[in-house]
Amino acid sequence: MDPKLLEILVCPVSKTKLIFDKEKQELISTSAHLAYPIRDGIPILLEDEARAISAEEADAFHKHKA
């Protein structure tokens, strides 16, 4: 994922920054508790396409980023 692109992308639901999960190829919104897929290098920032993540999973990403 291009770091410059990651700097400008935000969650369409919460309008907060996203965290790139390289292993799962997802962009994580810890505030909206959603994980947006990346398909063929293209982030799919649609709420309907995102998977819900648990509060624990969101906290783990939040702590990992810090």
PDBQT receptor file of N, H, CA, C and O in Angstrom, charges set to zero:
ATOM      1  N   MET A   1       0.863  -1.181   0.000  1.00  0.00    +0.000 N 
ATOM      2  CA  MET A   1       0.000   0.000   0.000  1.00  0.00    +0.000 C 
ATOM      3  C   MET A   1       0.897   1.227   0.000  1.00  0.00    +0.000 C 
ATOM      4  O   MET A   1       1.821   1.328   0.807  1.00  0.00    +0.000 OA
ATOM      5  N   ASP A   2       0.630   2.134  -0.882  1.00  0.00    +0.000 N 
ATOM      6  H   ASP A   2      -0.121   2.051  -1.537  1.00  0.00    +0.000 HD
ATOM      7  CA  ASP A   2       1.400   3.366  -0.992  1.00  0.00    +0.000 C 
ATOM      8  C   ASP A   2       1.214   4.216   0.262  1.00  0.00    +0.000 C 
ATOM      9  O   ASP A   2       0.091   4.605   0.585  1.00  0.00    +0.000 OA
ATOM     10  N   PRO A   3       2.317   4.510   0.979  1.00  0.00    +0.000 N 
ATOM     11  CA  PRO A   3       2.194   5.298   2.214  1.00  0.00    +0.000 C 
ATOM     12  C   PRO A   3       1.549   6.672   2.003  1.00  0.00    +0.000 C 
ATOM     13  O   PRO A   3       0.831   7.159   2.876  1.00  0.00    +0.000 OA
ATOM     14  N   LYS A   4       1.801   7.294   0.856  1.00  0.00    +0.000 N 
ATOM     15  H   LYS A   4       2.385   6.899   0.146  1.00  0.00    +0.000 HD
ATOM     16  CA  LYS A   4       1.197   8.609   0.581  1.00  0.00    +0.000 C 
ATOM     17  C   LYS A   4      -0.314   8.484   0.427  1.00  0.00    +0.000 C 
ATOM     18  O   LYS A   4      -1.060   9.355   0.874  1.00  0.00    +0.000 OA
ATOM     19  N   LEU A   5      -0.760   7.416  -0.198  1.00  0.00    +0.000 N 
ATOM     20  H   LEU A   5      -0.153   6.709  -0.561  1.00  0.00    +0.000 HD
ATOM     21  CA  LEU A   5      -2.197   7.179  -0.347  1.00  0.00    +0.000 C 
ATOM     22  C   LEU A   5      -2.830   6.919   1.020  1.00  0.00    +0.000 C 
ATOM     23  O   LEU A   5      -3.918   7.412   1.316  1.00  0.00    +0.000 OA
ATOM     24  N   LEU A   6      -2.139   6.144   1.841  1.00  0.00    +0.000 N 
ATOM     25  H   LEU A   6      -1.254   5.744   1.601  1.00  0.00    +0.000 HD
ATOM     26  CA  LEU A   6      -2.645   5.842   3.178  1.00  0.00    +0.000 C 
ATOM     27  C   LEU A   6      -2.788   7.105   4.024  1.00  0.00    +0.000 C 
ATOM     28  O   LEU A   6      -3.674   7.183   4.875  1.00  0.00    +0.000 OA
ATOM     29  N   GLU A   7      -1.934   8.080   3.798  1.00  0.00    +0.000 N 
ATOM     30  H   GLU A   7      -1.215   8.016   3.106  1.00  0.00    +0.000 HD
ATOM     31  CA  GLU A   7      -2.003   9.346   4.543  1.00  0.00    +0.000 C 
ATOM     32  C   GLU A   7      -3.287  10.118   4.256  1.00  0.00    +0.000 C 
ATOM     33  O   GLU A   7      -3.807  10.805   5.135  1.00  0.00    +0.000 OA
ATOM     34  N   ILE A   8      -3.801  10.010   3.032  1.00  0.00    +0.000 N 
ATOM     35  H   ILE A   8      -3.379   9.452   2.318  1.00  0.00    +0.000 HD
ATOM     36  CA  ILE A   8      -4.967  10.824   2.665  1.00  0.00    +0.000 C 
ATOM     37  C   ILE A   8      -6.295  10.076   2.751  1.00  0.00    +0.000 C 
ATOM     38  O   ILE A   8      -7.355  10.701   2.777  1.00  0.00    +0.000 OA
ATOM     39  N   LEU A   9      -6.247   8.744   2.794  1.00  0.00    +0.000 N 
ATOM     40  H   LEU A   9      -5.386   8.237   2.773  1.00  0.00    +0.000 HD
ATOM     41  CA  LEU A   9      -7.488   7.976   2.888  1.00  0.00    +0.000 C 
ATOM     42  C   LEU A   9      -8.057   8.043   4.303  1.00  0.00    +0.000 C 
ATOM     43  O   LEU A   9      -7.318   7.997   5.286  1.00  0.00    +0.000 OA
ATOM     44  N   VAL A  10      -9.361   8.152   4.387  1.00  0.00    +0.000 N 
ATOM     45  H   VAL A  10      -9.961   8.190   3.588  1.00  0.00    +0.000 HD
ATOM     46  CA  VAL A  10     -10.052   8.120   5.677  1.00  0.00    +0.000 C 
ATOM     47  C   VAL A  10     -11.245   7.186   5.578  1.00  0.00    +0.000 C 
ATOM     48  O   VAL A  10     -11.728   6.885   4.487  1.00  0.00    +0.000 OA
ATOM     49  N   CYS A  11     -11.705   6.742   6.714  1.00  0.00    +0.000 N 
ATOM     50  H   CYS A  11     -11.313   6.988   7.600  1.00  0.00    +0.000 HD
ATOM     51  CA  CYS A  11     -12.889   5.898   6.778  1.00  0.00    +0.000 C 
ATOM     52  C   CYS A  11     -14.101   6.717   6.323  1.00  0.00    +0.000 C 
ATOM     53  O   CYS A  11     -14.317   7.818   6.829  1.00  0.00    +0.000 OA
ATOM     54  N   PRO A  12     -14.887   6.205   5.389  1.00  0.00    +0.000 N 
ATOM     55  CA  PRO A  12     -16.059   6.956   4.937  1.00  0.00    +0.000 C 
ATOM     56  C   PRO A  12     -17.152   7.075   6.006  1.00  0.00    +0.000 C 
ATOM     57  O   PRO A  12     -18.029   7.933   5.898  1.00  0.00    +0.000 OA
ATOM     58  N   VAL A  13     -17.106   6.233   7.021  1.00  0.00    +0.000 N 
ATOM     59  H   VAL A  13     -16.394   5.536   7.108  1.00  0.00    +0.000 HD
ATOM     60  CA  VAL A  13     -18.114   6.268   8.085  1.00  0.00    +0.000 C 
ATOM     61  C   VAL A  13     -17.708   7.241   9.185  1.00  0.00    +0.000 C 
ATOM     62  O   VAL A  13     -18.479   8.124   9.558  1.00  0.00    +0.000 OA
ATOM     63  N   SER A  14     -16.485   7.074   9.704  1.00  0.00    +0.000 N 
ATOM     64  H   SER A  14     -15.858   6.356   9.401  1.00  0.00    +0.000 HD
ATOM     65  CA  SER A  14     -16.052   7.875  10.860  1.00  0.00    +0.000 C 
ATOM     66  C   SER A  14     -15.174   9.072  10.491  1.00  0.00    +0.000 C 
ATOM     67  O   SER A  14     -14.931   9.946  11.322  1.00  0.00    +0.000 OA
ATOM     68  N   LYS A  15     -14.703   9.109   9.256  1.00  0.00    +0.000 N 
ATOM     69  H   LYS A  15     -14.901   8.399   8.580  1.00  0.00    +0.000 HD
ATOM     70  CA  LYS A  15     -13.813  10.185   8.768  1.00  0.00    +0.000 C 
ATOM     71  C   LYS A  15     -12.478  10.220   9.529  1.00  0.00    +0.000 C 
ATOM     72  O   LYS A  15     -11.854  11.275   9.649  1.00  0.00    +0.000 OA
ATOM     73  N   THR A  16     -12.050   9.060  10.038  1.00  0.00    +0.000 N 
ATOM     74  H   THR A  16     -12.557   8.204   9.940  1.00  0.00    +0.000 HD
ATOM     75  CA  THR A  16     -10.780   8.963  10.753  1.00  0.00    +0.000 C 
ATOM     76  C   THR A  16      -9.767   8.202   9.899  1.00  0.00    +0.000 C 
ATOM     77  O   THR A  16     -10.124   7.533   8.929  1.00  0.00    +0.000 OA
ATOM     78  N   LYS A  17      -8.502   8.319  10.282  1.00  0.00    +0.000 N 
ATOM     79  H   LYS A  17      -8.212   8.863  11.070  1.00  0.00    +0.000 HD
ATOM     80  CA  LYS A  17      -7.433   7.639   9.549  1.00  0.00    +0.000 C 
ATOM     81  C   LYS A  17      -7.598   6.132   9.615  1.00  0.00    +0.000 C 
ATOM     82  O   LYS A  17      -8.205   5.590  10.539  1.00  0.00    +0.000 OA
ATOM     83  N   LEU A  18      -7.041   5.473   8.611  1.00  0.00    +0.000 N 
ATOM     84  H   LEU A  18      -6.548   5.913   7.860  1.00  0.00    +0.000 HD
ATOM     85  CA  LEU A  18      -7.118   4.022   8.507  1.00  0.00    +0.000 C 
ATOM     86  C   LEU A  18      -5.752   3.397   8.785  1.00  0.00    +0.000 C 
ATOM     87  O   LEU A  18      -4.718   4.025   8.560  1.00  0.00    +0.000 OA
ATOM     88  N   ILE A  19      -5.757   2.173   9.268  1.00  0.00    +0.000 N 
ATOM     89  H   ILE A  19      -6.597   1.663   9.451  1.00  0.00    +0.000 HD
ATOM     90  CA  ILE A  19      -4.530   1.427   9.534  1.00  0.00    +0.000 C 
ATOM     91  C   ILE A  19      -4.454   0.290   8.527  1.00  0.00    +0.000 C 
ATOM     92  O   ILE A  19      -5.416  -0.459   8.353  1.00  0.00    +0.000 OA
ATOM     93  N   PHE A  20      -3.311   0.162   7.867  1.00  0.00    +0.000 N 
ATOM     94  H   PHE A  20      -2.530   0.770   8.009  1.00  0.00    +0.000 HD
ATOM     95  CA  PHE A  20      -3.116  -0.876   6.862  1.00  0.00    +0.000 C 
ATOM     96  C   PHE A  20      -2.717  -2.183   7.531  1.00  0.00    +0.000 C 
ATOM     97  O   PHE A  20      -1.719  -2.242   8.250  1.00  0.00    +0.000 OA
ATOM     98  N   ASP A  21      -3.496  -3.226   7.294  1.00  0.00    +0.000 N 
ATOM     99  H   ASP A  21      -4.306  -3.179   6.711  1.00  0.00    +0.000 HD
ATOM    100  CA  ASP A  21      -3.170  -4.573   7.766  1.00  0.00    +0.000 C 
ATOM    101  C   ASP A  21      -2.619  -5.329   6.561  1.00  0.00    +0.000 C 
ATOM    102  O   ASP A  21      -3.368  -5.814   5.713  1.00  0.00    +0.000 OA
ATOM    103  N   LYS A  22      -1.287  -5.415   6.509  1.00  0.00    +0.000 N 
ATOM    104  H   LYS A  22      -0.679  -5.021   7.198  1.00  0.00    +0.000 HD
ATOM    105  CA  LYS A  22      -0.621  -6.035   5.356  1.00  0.00    +0.000 C 
ATOM    106  C   LYS A  22      -0.981  -7.514   5.232  1.00  0.00    +0.000 C 
ATOM    107  O   LYS A  22      -1.191  -8.016   4.127  1.00  0.00    +0.000 OA
ATOM    108  N   GLU A  23      -1.050  -8.210   6.370  1.00  0.00    +0.000 N 
ATOM    109  H   GLU A  23      -0.879  -7.802   7.267  1.00  0.00    +0.000 HD
ATOM    110  CA  GLU A  23      -1.315  -9.648   6.363  1.00  0.00    +0.000 C 
ATOM    111  C   GLU A  23      -2.667  -9.980   5.738  1.00  0.00    +0.000 C 
ATOM    112  O   GLU A  23      -2.770 -10.905   4.932  1.00  0.00    +0.000 OA
ATOM    113  N   LYS A  24      -3.701  -9.229   6.106  1.00  0.00    +0.000 N 
ATOM    114  H   LYS A  24      -3.618  -8.477   6.761  1.00  0.00    +0.000 HD
ATOM    115  CA  LYS A  24      -5.055  -9.501   5.605  1.00  0.00    +0.000 C 
ATOM    116  C   LYS A  24      -5.434  -8.643   4.408  1.00  0.00    +0.000 C 
ATOM    117  O   LYS A  24      -6.512  -8.814   3.838  1.00  0.00    +0.000 OA
ATOM    118  N   GLN A  25      -4.546  -7.711   4.016  1.00  0.00    +0.000 N 
ATOM    119  H   GLN A  25      -3.671  -7.571   4.478  1.00  0.00    +0.000 HD
ATOM    120  CA  GLN A  25      -4.837  -6.788   2.914  1.00  0.00    +0.000 C 
ATOM    121  C   GLN A  25      -6.161  -6.069   3.158  1.00  0.00    +0.000 C 
ATOM    122  O   GLN A  25      -7.096  -6.134   2.360  1.00  0.00    +0.000 OA
ATOM    123  N   GLU A  26      -6.195  -5.378   4.303  1.00  0.00    +0.000 N 
ATOM    124  H   GLU A  26      -5.436  -5.325   4.951  1.00  0.00    +0.000 HD
ATOM    125  CA  GLU A  26      -7.372  -4.605   4.688  1.00  0.00    +0.000 C 
ATOM    126  C   GLU A  26      -6.941  -3.260   5.251  1.00  0.00    +0.000 C 
ATOM    127  O   GLU A  26      -5.816  -3.092   5.721  1.00  0.00    +0.000 OA
ATOM    128  N   LEU A  27      -7.858  -2.317   5.190  1.00  0.00    +0.000 N 
ATOM    129  H   LEU A  27      -8.772  -2.454   4.808  1.00  0.00    +0.000 HD
ATOM    130  CA  LEU A  27      -7.684  -1.026   5.860  1.00  0.00    +0.000 C 
ATOM    131  C   LEU A  27      -8.640  -1.029   7.045  1.00  0.00    +0.000 C 
ATOM    132  O   LEU A  27      -9.843  -1.239   6.893  1.00  0.00    +0.000 OA
ATOM    133  N   ILE A  28      -8.084  -0.794   8.218  1.00  0.00    +0.000 N 
ATOM    134  H   ILE A  28      -7.106  -0.623   8.342  1.00  0.00    +0.000 HD
ATOM    135  CA  ILE A  28      -8.837  -0.914   9.460  1.00  0.00    +0.000 C 
ATOM    136  C   ILE A  28      -9.241   0.465   9.980  1.00  0.00    +0.000 C 
ATOM    137  O   ILE A  28      -8.417   1.374  10.085  1.00  0.00    +0.000 OA
ATOM    138  N   SER A  29     -10.524   0.599  10.302  1.00  0.00    +0.000 N 
ATOM    139  H   SER A  29     -11.193  -0.139  10.216  1.00  0.00    +0.000 HD
ATOM    140  CA  SER A  29     -11.024   1.780  10.987  1.00  0.00    +0.000 C 
ATOM    141  C   SER A  29     -11.336   1.368  12.414  1.00  0.00    +0.000 C 
ATOM    142  O   SER A  29     -12.337   0.702  12.675  1.00  0.00    +0.000 OA
ATOM    143  N   THR A  30     -10.460   1.775  13.349  1.00  0.00    +0.000 N 
ATOM    144  H   THR A  30      -9.646   2.317  13.138  1.00  0.00    +0.000 HD
ATOM    145  CA  THR A  30     -10.671   1.376  14.742  1.00  0.00    +0.000 C 
ATOM    146  C   THR A  30     -11.865   2.094  15.358  1.00  0.00    +0.000 C 
ATOM    147  O   THR A  30     -12.496   1.559  16.270  1.00  0.00    +0.000 OA
ATOM    148  N   SER A  31     -12.188   3.287  14.883  1.00  0.00    +0.000 N 
ATOM    149  H   SER A  31     -11.676   3.721  14.142  1.00  0.00    +0.000 HD
ATOM    150  CA  SER A  31     -13.317   4.018  15.471  1.00  0.00    +0.000 C 
ATOM    151  C   SER A  31     -14.661   3.501  14.957  1.00  0.00    +0.000 C 
ATOM    152  O   SER A  31     -15.643   3.504  15.699  1.00  0.00    +0.000 OA
ATOM    153  N   ALA A  32     -14.721   3.060  13.708  1.00  0.00    +0.000 N 
ATOM    154  H   ALA A  32     -13.923   3.058  13.105  1.00  0.00    +0.000 HD
ATOM    155  CA  ALA A  32     -15.976   2.536  13.151  1.00  0.00    +0.000 C 
ATOM    156  C   ALA A  32     -16.080   1.014  13.314  1.00  0.00    +0.000 C 
ATOM    157  O   ALA A  32     -17.124   0.429  13.029  1.00  0.00    +0.000 OA
ATOM    158  N   HIS A  33     -15.003   0.380  13.769  1.00  0.00    +0.000 N 
ATOM    159  H   HIS A  33     -14.154   0.856  14.000  1.00  0.00    +0.000 HD
ATOM    160  CA  HIS A  33     -14.947  -1.081  13.937  1.00  0.00    +0.000 C 
ATOM    161  C   HIS A  33     -15.248  -1.785  12.618  1.00  0.00    +0.000 C 
ATOM    162  O   HIS A  33     -16.052  -2.715  12.553  1.00  0.00    +0.000 OA
ATOM    163  N   LEU A  34     -14.565  -1.304  11.552  1.00  0.00    +0.000 N 
ATOM    164  H   LEU A  34     -13.912  -0.549  11.604  1.00  0.00    +0.000 HD
ATOM    165  CA  LEU A  34     -14.738  -1.891  10.223  1.00  0.00    +0.000 C 
ATOM    166  C   LEU A  34     -13.375  -2.165   9.595  1.00  0.00    +0.000 C 
ATOM    167  O   LEU A  34     -12.396  -1.465   9.856  1.00  0.00    +0.000 OA
ATOM    168  N   ALA A  35     -13.338  -3.205   8.759  1.00  0.00    +0.000 N 
ATOM    169  H   ALA A  35     -14.133  -3.774   8.547  1.00  0.00    +0.000 HD
ATOM    170  CA  ALA A  35     -12.143  -3.539   7.990  1.00  0.00    +0.000 C 
ATOM    171  C   ALA A  35     -12.530  -3.532   6.517  1.00  0.00    +0.000 C 
ATOM    172  O   ALA A  35     -13.356  -4.332   6.079  1.00  0.00    +0.000 OA
ATOM    173  N   TYR A  36     -11.925  -2.622   5.759  1.00  0.00    +0.000 N 
ATOM    174  H   TYR A  36     -11.254  -1.972   6.115  1.00  0.00    +0.000 HD
ATOM    175  CA  TYR A  36     -12.213  -2.485   4.332  1.00  0.00    +0.000 C 
ATOM    176  C   TYR A  36     -11.226  -3.322   3.524  1.00  0.00    +0.000 C 
ATOM    177  O   TYR A  36     -10.020  -3.255   3.763  1.00  0.00    +0.000 OA
ATOM    178  N   PRO A  37     -11.721  -4.109   2.572  1.00  0.00    +0.000 N 
ATOM    179  CA  PRO A  37     -10.819  -4.959   1.795  1.00  0.00    +0.000 C 
ATOM    180  C   PRO A  37     -10.007  -4.158   0.770  1.00  0.00    +0.000 C 
ATOM    181  O   PRO A  37     -10.412  -3.087   0.317  1.00  0.00    +0.000 OA
ATOM    182  N   ILE A  38      -8.857  -4.718   0.427  1.00  0.00    +0.000 N 
ATOM    183  H   ILE A  38      -8.528  -5.588   0.795  1.00  0.00    +0.000 HD
ATOM    184  CA  ILE A  38      -8.055  -4.193  -0.671  1.00  0.00    +0.000 C 
ATOM    185  C   ILE A  38      -8.012  -5.302  -1.713  1.00  0.00    +0.000 C 
ATOM    186  O   ILE A  38      -7.507  -6.393  -1.445  1.00  0.00    +0.000 OA
ATOM    187  N   ARG A  39      -8.538  -5.025  -2.895  1.00  0.00    +0.000 N 
ATOM    188  H   ARG A  39      -8.948  -4.139  -3.112  1.00  0.00    +0.000 HD
ATOM    189  CA  ARG A  39      -8.594  -6.024  -3.963  1.00  0.00    +0.000 C 
ATOM    190  C   ARG A  39      -7.771  -5.548  -5.149  1.00  0.00    +0.000 C 
ATOM    191  O   ARG A  39      -8.006  -4.467  -5.689  1.00  0.00    +0.000 OA
ATOM    192  N   ASP A  40      -6.810  -6.361  -5.546  1.00  0.00    +0.000 N 
ATOM    193  H   ASP A  40      -6.620  -7.239  -5.108  1.00  0.00    +0.000 HD
ATOM    194  CA  ASP A  40      -5.913  -6.022  -6.665  1.00  0.00    +0.000 C 
ATOM    195  C   ASP A  40      -5.271  -4.660  -6.453  1.00  0.00    +0.000 C 
ATOM    196  O   ASP A  40      -5.103  -3.889  -7.397  1.00  0.00    +0.000 OA
ATOM    197  N   GLY A  41      -4.913  -4.368  -5.198  1.00  0.00    +0.000 N 
ATOM    198  H   GLY A  41      -5.050  -4.994  -4.431  1.00  0.00    +0.000 HD
ATOM    199  CA  GLY A  41      -4.245  -3.112  -4.870  1.00  0.00    +0.000 C 
ATOM    200  C   GLY A  41      -5.168  -1.912  -4.745  1.00  0.00    +0.000 C 
ATOM    201  O   GLY A  41      -4.702  -0.791  -4.545  1.00  0.00    +0.000 OA
ATOM    202  N   ILE A  42      -6.477  -2.135  -4.862  1.00  0.00    +0.000 N 
ATOM    203  H   ILE A  42      -6.856  -3.047  -5.024  1.00  0.00    +0.000 HD
ATOM    204  CA  ILE A  42      -7.444  -1.033  -4.808  1.00  0.00    +0.000 C 
ATOM    205  C   ILE A  42      -8.263  -1.126  -3.521  1.00  0.00    +0.000 C 
ATOM    206  O   ILE A  42      -8.960  -2.117  -3.301  1.00  0.00    +0.000 OA
ATOM    207  N   PRO A  43      -8.183  -0.089  -2.662  1.00  0.00    +0.000 N 
ATOM    208  CA  PRO A  43      -9.004  -0.096  -1.450  1.00  0.00    +0.000 C 
ATOM    209  C   PRO A  43     -10.490   0.049  -1.795  1.00  0.00    +0.000 C 
ATOM    210  O   PRO A  43     -10.877   0.941  -2.550  1.00  0.00    +0.000 OA
ATOM    211  N   ILE A  44     -11.304  -0.826  -1.241  1.00  0.00    +0.000 N 
ATOM    212  H   ILE A  44     -10.990  -1.551  -0.628  1.00  0.00    +0.000 HD
ATOM    213  CA  ILE A  44     -12.754  -0.788  -1.457  1.00  0.00    +0.000 C 
ATOM    214  C   ILE A  44     -13.370  -0.137  -0.218  1.00  0.00    +0.000 C 
ATOM    215  O   ILE A  44     -13.680  -0.812   0.763  1.00  0.00    +0.000 OA
ATOM    216  N   LEU A  45     -13.542   1.172  -0.279  1.00  0.00    +0.000 N 
ATOM    217  H   LEU A  45     -13.290   1.721  -1.076  1.00  0.00    +0.000 HD
ATOM    218  CA  LEU A  45     -14.009   1.925   0.882  1.00  0.00    +0.000 C 
ATOM    219  C   LEU A  45     -15.524   2.103   0.863  1.00  0.00    +0.000 C 
ATOM    220  O   LEU A  45     -16.039   3.222   0.885  1.00  0.00    +0.000 OA
ATOM    221  N   LEU A  46     -16.212   0.988   0.823  1.00  0.00    +0.000 N 
ATOM    222  H   LEU A  46     -15.794   0.080   0.806  1.00  0.00    +0.000 HD
ATOM    223  CA  LEU A  46     -17.673   0.969   0.865  1.00  0.00    +0.000 C 
ATOM    224  C   LEU A  46     -18.104   0.252   2.134  1.00  0.00    +0.000 C 
ATOM    225  O   LEU A  46     -17.631  -0.846   2.428  1.00  0.00    +0.000 OA
ATOM    226  N   GLU A  47     -18.994   0.872   2.877  1.00  0.00    +0.000 N 
ATOM    227  H   GLU A  47     -19.378   1.764   2.638  1.00  0.00    +0.000 HD
ATOM    228  CA  GLU A  47     -19.449   0.282   4.132  1.00  0.00    +0.000 C 
ATOM    229  C   GLU A  47     -20.046  -1.113   3.915  1.00  0.00    +0.000 C 
ATOM    230  O   GLU A  47     -19.863  -2.005   4.744  1.00  0.00    +0.000 OA
ATOM    231  N   ASP A  48     -20.755  -1.297   2.806  1.00  0.00    +0.000 N 
ATOM    232  H   ASP A  48     -20.904  -0.573   2.132  1.00  0.00    +0.000 HD
ATOM    233  CA  ASP A  48     -21.369  -2.593   2.506  1.00  0.00    +0.000 C 
ATOM    234  C   ASP A  48     -20.342  -3.689   2.243  1.00  0.00    +0.000 C 
ATOM    235  O   ASP A  48     -20.637  -4.870   2.427  1.00  0.00    +0.000 OA
ATOM    236  N   GLU A  49     -19.136  -3.306   1.813  1.00  0.00    +0.000 N 
ATOM    237  H   GLU A  49     -18.897  -2.347   1.664  1.00  0.00    +0.000 HD
ATOM    238  CA  GLU A  49     -18.080  -4.276   1.510  1.00  0.00    +0.000 C 
ATOM    239  C   GLU A  49     -17.193  -4.563   2.723  1.00  0.00    +0.000 C 
ATOM    240  O   GLU A  49     -16.455  -5.548   2.737  1.00  0.00    +0.000 OA
ATOM    241  N   ALA A  50     -17.265  -3.713   3.726  1.00  0.00    +0.000 N 
ATOM    242  H   ALA A  50     -17.865  -2.913   3.716  1.00  0.00    +0.000 HD
ATOM    243  CA  ALA A  50     -16.403  -3.857   4.905  1.00  0.00    +0.000 C 
ATOM    244  C   ALA A  50     -16.921  -4.959   5.814  1.00  0.00    +0.000 C 
ATOM    245  O   ALA A  50     -18.115  -5.257   5.850  1.00  0.00    +0.000 OA
ATOM    246  N   ARG A  51     -15.985  -5.555   6.550  1.00  0.00    +0.000 N 
ATOM    247  H   ARG A  51     -15.015  -5.313   6.520  1.00  0.00    +0.000 HD
ATOM    248  CA  ARG A  51     -16.395  -6.539   7.562  1.00  0.00    +0.000 C 
ATOM    249  C   ARG A  51     -16.300  -5.877   8.924  1.00  0.00    +0.000 C 
ATOM    250  O   ARG A  51     -15.405  -5.074   9.189  1.00  0.00    +0.000 OA
ATOM    251  N   ALA A  52     -17.233  -6.230   9.768  1.00  0.00    +0.000 N 
ATOM    252  H   ALA A  52     -17.960  -6.882   9.553  1.00  0.00    +0.000 HD
ATOM    253  CA  ALA A  52     -17.230  -5.688  11.131  1.00  0.00    +0.000 C 
ATOM    254  C   ALA A  52     -16.111  -6.357  11.924  1.00  0.00    +0.000 C 
ATOM    255  O   ALA A  52     -15.866  -7.556  11.791  1.00  0.00    +0.000 OA
ATOM    256  N   ILE A  53     -15.441  -5.560  12.750  1.00  0.00    +0.000 N 
ATOM    257  H   ILE A  53     -15.640  -4.586  12.858  1.00  0.00    +0.000 HD
ATOM    258  CA  ILE A  53     -14.425  -6.121  13.643  1.00  0.00    +0.000 C 
ATOM    259  C   ILE A  53     -14.868  -5.880  15.086  1.00  0.00    +0.000 C 
ATOM    260  O   ILE A  53     -15.586  -4.925  15.384  1.00  0.00    +0.000 OA
ATOM    261  N   SER A  54     -14.428  -6.752  15.951  1.00  0.00    +0.000 N 
ATOM    262  H   SER A  54     -13.845  -7.527  15.708  1.00  0.00    +0.000 HD
ATOM    263  CA  SER A  54     -14.805  -6.637  17.361  1.00  0.00    +0.000 C 
ATOM    264  C   SER A  54     -14.065  -5.469  18.008  1.00  0.00    +0.000 C 
ATOM    265  O   SER A  54     -13.073  -4.970  17.476  1.00  0.00    +0.000 OA
ATOM    266  N   ALA A  55     -14.560  -5.052  19.149  1.00  0.00    +0.000 N 
ATOM    267  H   ALA A  55     -15.366  -5.457  19.581  1.00  0.00    +0.000 HD
ATOM    268  CA  ALA A  55     -13.897  -3.993  19.908  1.00  0.00    +0.000 C 
ATOM    269  C   ALA A  55     -12.491  -4.429  20.299  1.00  0.00    +0.000 C 
ATOM    270  O   ALA A  55     -11.567  -3.616  20.306  1.00  0.00    +0.000 OA
ATOM    271  N   GLU A  56     -12.327  -5.712  20.624  1.00  0.00    +0.000 N 
ATOM    272  H   GLU A  56     -13.078  -6.372  20.618  1.00  0.00    +0.000 HD
ATOM    273  CA  GLU A  56     -11.014  -6.237  21.001  1.00  0.00    +0.000 C 
ATOM    274  C   GLU A  56     -10.041  -6.171  19.822  1.00  0.00    +0.000 C 
ATOM    275  O   GLU A  56      -8.881  -5.794  19.986  1.00  0.00    +0.000 OA
ATOM    276  N   GLU A  57     -10.525  -6.541  18.633  1.00  0.00    +0.000 N 
ATOM    277  H   GLU A  57     -11.467  -6.847  18.499  1.00  0.00    +0.000 HD
ATOM    278  CA  GLU A  57      -9.680  -6.487  17.436  1.00  0.00    +0.000 C 
ATOM    279  C   GLU A  57      -9.303  -5.040  17.122  1.00  0.00    +0.000 C 
ATOM    280  O   GLU A  57      -8.158  -4.762  16.767  1.00  0.00    +0.000 OA
ATOM    281  N   ALA A  58     -10.250  -4.127  17.248  1.00  0.00    +0.000 N 
ATOM    282  H   ALA A  58     -11.181  -4.353  17.536  1.00  0.00    +0.000 HD
ATOM    283  CA  ALA A  58      -9.971  -2.710  17.001  1.00  0.00    +0.000 C 
ATOM    284  C   ALA A  58      -8.933  -2.190  18.011  1.00  0.00    +0.000 C 
ATOM    285  O   ALA A  58      -8.014  -1.458  17.646  1.00  0.00    +0.000 OA
ATOM    286  N   ASP A  59      -9.094  -2.576  19.278  1.00  0.00    +0.000 N 
ATOM    287  H   ASP A  59      -9.842  -3.171  19.575  1.00  0.00    +0.000 HD
ATOM    288  CA  ASP A  59      -8.124  -2.152  20.305  1.00  0.00    +0.000 C 
ATOM    289  C   ASP A  59      -6.732  -2.687  20.003  1.00  0.00    +0.000 C 
ATOM    290  O   ASP A  59      -5.740  -1.985  20.202  1.00  0.00    +0.000 OA
ATOM    291  N   ALA A  60      -6.651  -3.933  19.522  1.00  0.00    +0.000 N 
ATOM    292  H   ALA A  60      -7.456  -4.503  19.361  1.00  0.00    +0.000 HD
ATOM    293  CA  ALA A  60      -5.357  -4.523  19.201  1.00  0.00    +0.000 C 
ATOM    294  C   ALA A  60      -4.669  -3.743  18.082  1.00  0.00    +0.000 C 
ATOM    295  O   ALA A  60      -3.461  -3.518  18.145  1.00  0.00    +0.000 OA
ATOM    296  N   PHE A  61      -5.416  -3.330  17.063  1.00  0.00    +0.000 N 
ATOM    297  H   PHE A  61      -6.398  -3.513  17.012  1.00  0.00    +0.000 HD
ATOM    298  CA  PHE A  61      -4.835  -2.530  15.987  1.00  0.00    +0.000 C 
ATOM    299  C   PHE A  61      -4.433  -1.152  16.491  1.00  0.00    +0.000 C 
ATOM    300  O   PHE A  61      -3.387  -0.622  16.115  1.00  0.00    +0.000 OA
ATOM    301  N   HIS A  62      -5.267  -0.583  17.337  1.00  0.00    +0.000 N 
ATOM    302  H   HIS A  62      -6.116  -1.014  17.642  1.00  0.00    +0.000 HD
ATOM    303  CA  HIS A  62      -4.990   0.747  17.884  1.00  0.00    +0.000 C 
ATOM    304  C   HIS A  62      -3.701   0.719  18.701  1.00  0.00    +0.000 C 
ATOM    305  O   HIS A  62      -2.876   1.625  18.591  1.00  0.00    +0.000 OA
ATOM    306  N   LYS A  63      -3.528  -0.306  19.511  1.00  0.00    +0.000 N 
ATOM    307  H   LYS A  63      -4.198  -1.042  19.601  1.00  0.00    +0.000 HD
ATOM    308  CA  LYS A  63      -2.320  -0.443  20.342  1.00  0.00    +0.000 C 
ATOM    309  C   LYS A  63      -1.103  -0.759  19.488  1.00  0.00    +0.000 C 
ATOM    310  O   LYS A  63      -0.007  -0.269  19.760  1.00  0.00    +0.000 OA
ATOM    311  N   HIS A  64      -1.291  -1.582  18.449  1.00  0.00    +0.000 N 
ATOM    312  H   HIS A  64      -2.182  -1.980  18.228  1.00  0.00    +0.000 HD
ATOM    313  CA  HIS A  64      -0.186  -1.950  17.564  1.00  0.00    +0.000 C 
ATOM    314  C   HIS A  64       0.366  -0.737  16.832  1.00  0.00    +0.000 C 
ATOM    315  O   HIS A  64       1.571  -0.632  16.601  1.00  0.00    +0.000 OA
ATOM    316  N   LYS A  65      -0.521   0.173  16.473  1.00  0.00    +0.000 N 
ATOM    317  H   LYS A  65      -1.499   0.088  16.661  1.00  0.00    +0.000 HD
ATOM    318  CA  LYS A  65      -0.114   1.383  15.746  1.00  0.00    +0.000 C 
ATOM    319  C   LYS A  65       0.649   2.334  16.663  1.00  0.00    +0.000 C 
ATOM    320  O   LYS A  65       1.573   3.016  16.219  1.00  0.00    +0.000 OA
ATOM    321  N   ALA A  66       0.275   2.382  17.921  1.00  0.00    +0.000 N 
ATOM    322  H   ALA A  66      -0.476   1.828  18.282  1.00  0.00    +0.000 HD
ATOM    323  CA  ALA A  66       0.880   3.327  18.883  1.00  0.00    +0.000 C 
ATOM    324  C   ALA A  66       2.314   2.980  19.215  1.00  0.00    +0.000 C 
ATOM    325  O   ALA A  66       2.951   3.678  20.004  1.00  0.00    +0.000 OA
TER     326      ALA A  66
